[in-house]
Amino acid sequence: MTRVLVTGVRGKTGVPLAQLLVARPGVDVLGGSSDPTRVTLEGVQPTAFSWDDASTWAAATDGVDAAYVVRPDRADAAELIGGLLTELPVEARVVLLSERNADSSGPHGWAARTERVVRSTGRRWTILRPSWFMQVLTDERFFLGRLVEEGELAFPSGGASLAWIDARDIAAVAEQALLDDGHEGQVYELSGPESLTLPQVAEQLSTAAGHRVTHREITIDEALEGLSGFERDLTLWTFERVHAGSFTPVTDTVERLTGRPARTLETFLADSAAELRRG
């Protein structure tokens, strides 16, 4: 039996990854969550795990053969992940969910430091660097409310296009890296099959939502309104990379590793039409 810990099991990549792992014969899936009572995925063992409580790490990692580590978006991410990995068995595989262009400086070299920690552990590691998740378009915390209620996609693109990726495709790559040989020491740049401008995204959203959605170009300063501290620094870095075209390149990594093309935004939005039409 292969024992796999999935941190952030209730998140955008955690849910589809856990479902894929459960479907694999001989895999025991531990669903790490700060509130394990809310882990209700069939076949997943609810497991107490919190970045805010290091006392949960030893039990969560005990005897695991592989761990999917969703990098916490906080200033001390590198230190937290380093501490977690010291609890892992030395032979365990580690798959880190990072992001595009993590080698750039970011807030205090934050993303690059996090990756360096994983590389330096001596464990078998794989790093995933996805582009923007399609799921943010249907998330209340990001765009969904405005898309449904106002028909507006307010986004500081600087005219750049984005190679959006479905979190389910990230999960499919993570599944292979956690369970199969040949992925050790690899950094995988992940994207969907096309790079779209924000007006093109708005057009596809209009079709799926059943009402007109328009893109409104805003400045980065407008996007930062109300934010402070590390959250502001991280958001600034993100949109600076959007303007620089860091999320524009399309890769064939999903198709090369899974044997099928990455999902298009059109396919994702068709699957999500009910959420977009709920208003």
C-alpha positions, -999 to 999 in steps of 0.1 A, spaced: 0 0 0 13 34 -10 5 61 16 1 97 2 -5 129 21 -24 156 3 -22 190 20 -49 214 12 -72 185 3 -103 207 1 -86 231 -23 -88 236 -60 -61 210 -68 -65 190 -37 -100 177 -44 -94 164 -79 -60 150 -69 -75 131 -40 -101 116 -63 -75 105 -88 -54 89 -61 -83 71 -45 -90 55 -79 -55 41 -82 -53 5 -67 -32 2 -36 -31 39 -26 -40 51 8 -49 88 7 -46 111 37 -65 143 33 -47 170 52 -69 198 66 -70 222 95 -106 209 100 -106 172 92 -143 170 100 -149 188 67 -130 162 47 -158 142 31 -142 129 -1 -150 92 -5 -121 70 2 -100 98 17 -88 95 54 -94 128 71 -61 139 87 -54 169 109 -28 191 93 -24 228 97 5 252 88 -4 271 120 1 240 142 34 222 138 23 196 163 0 181 136 28 175 112 44 144 127 12 123 128 2 135 93 35 125 77 40 93 97 49 65 73 39 84 41 55 74 8 47 107 -9 34 142 0 16 168 -21 26 202 -6 5 232 -15 27 262 -8 10 285 17 7 320 5 25 336 35 58 352 41 72 323 61 63 296 35 99 285 30 104 280 67 71 262 72 77 238 43 113 232 55 100 222 89 73 199 74 99 181 52 120 173 82 91 152 94 88 132 62 105 98 58 138 103 39 126 81 10 93 99 5 85 118 -27 76 154 -25 55 173 -51 54 211 -45 27 232 -60 46 264 -69 38 289 -97 50 304 -130 83 323 -130 90 315 -94 127 322 -101 119 359 -103 125 379 -71 89 382 -57 84 396 -22 118 391 -5 127 362 -29 98 343 -14 88 319 -41 124 311 -51 134 304 -15 105 280 -11 116 260 -41 152 260 -29 141 245 4 124 216 -14 154 210 -37 178 209 -8 161 183 14 177 153 -3 143 138 -9 129 129 -43 112 161 -54 91 174 -83 80 211 -87 48 221 -105 47 257 -119 12 263 -132 -2 293 -149 -35 310 -137 -62 286 -125 -94 286 -145 -112 280 -112 -105 316 -100 -132 327 -125 -158 307 -106 -146 314 -71 -166 339 -50 -134 353 -35 -121 363 -69 -143 370 -99 -176 351 -97 -197 376 -78 -189 405 -102 -192 382 -132 -227 372 -122 -241 404 -107 -224 430 -128 -213 412 -160 -178 426 -155 -143 411 -155 -121 437 -139 -85 427 -144 -52 445 -148 -38 426 -178 -17 453 -194 -28 438 -227 -11 405 -220 -27 371 -226 -28 343 -201 -25 306 -207 -52 295 -182 -51 260 -168 -78 238 -153 -68 227 -117 -79 192 -127 -50 190 -152 -26 202 -125 -39 173 -104 -34 148 -132 3 157 -134 6 157 -96 -8 122 -94 18 109 -118 46 127 -100 35 113 -66 31 77 -77 52 70 -108 89 69 -115 107 93 -138 96 126 -123 123 132 -97 142 164 -100 118 178 -126 103 213 -127 71 212 -148 58 244 -163 20 238 -167 -6 256 -189 -37 251 -208 -36 246 -246 -41 283 -255 -32 318 -244 -61 342 -243 -65 379 -239 -89 392 -213 -114 404 -239 -113 368 -253 -119 354 -219 -148 378 -214 -164 366 -246 -162 330 -236 -176 339 -202 -205 356 -219 -214 324 -237 -212 302 -206 -230 327 -183 -258 334 -207 -254 372 -203 -229 398 -215 -196 399 -197 -171 426 -205 -135 430 -196 -126 463 -178 -89 471 -177 -79 484 -144 -45 495 -131 -24 474 -107 -29 502 -81 -67 497 -84 -62 459 -79 -42 466 -48 -68 487 -31 -77 475 4 -47 452 6 -17 455 30 14 437 41 25 405 25 -9 400 7 -3 434 -11 33 425 -19 23 391 -33 -6 406 -54 17 433 -68 43 407 -78 16 386 -94 2 414 -116 36 427 -125 43 392 -139 10 393 -158 20 426 -174 54 411 -182 39 381 -200 50 355 -175 17 337 -178 15 339 -216 36 309 -228 17 277 -237 34 244 -228 26 208 -238 35 193 -205 0 182 -195 -5 163 -228 30 149 -228 27 135 -193 -10 124 -192 -14 114 -229 -44 138 -234 -46 175 -242 -51 200 -215 -87 212 -211 -96 244 -229 -112 274 -211 -143 268 -232 -146 232 -218 -141 244 -183 -167 271 -186 -192 247 -201 -187 225 -170 -191 255 -148 -221 271 -165 -245 264 -136 -223 284 -113 -221 313 -137 -258 313 -144 -270 311 -108 -278 348 -107 
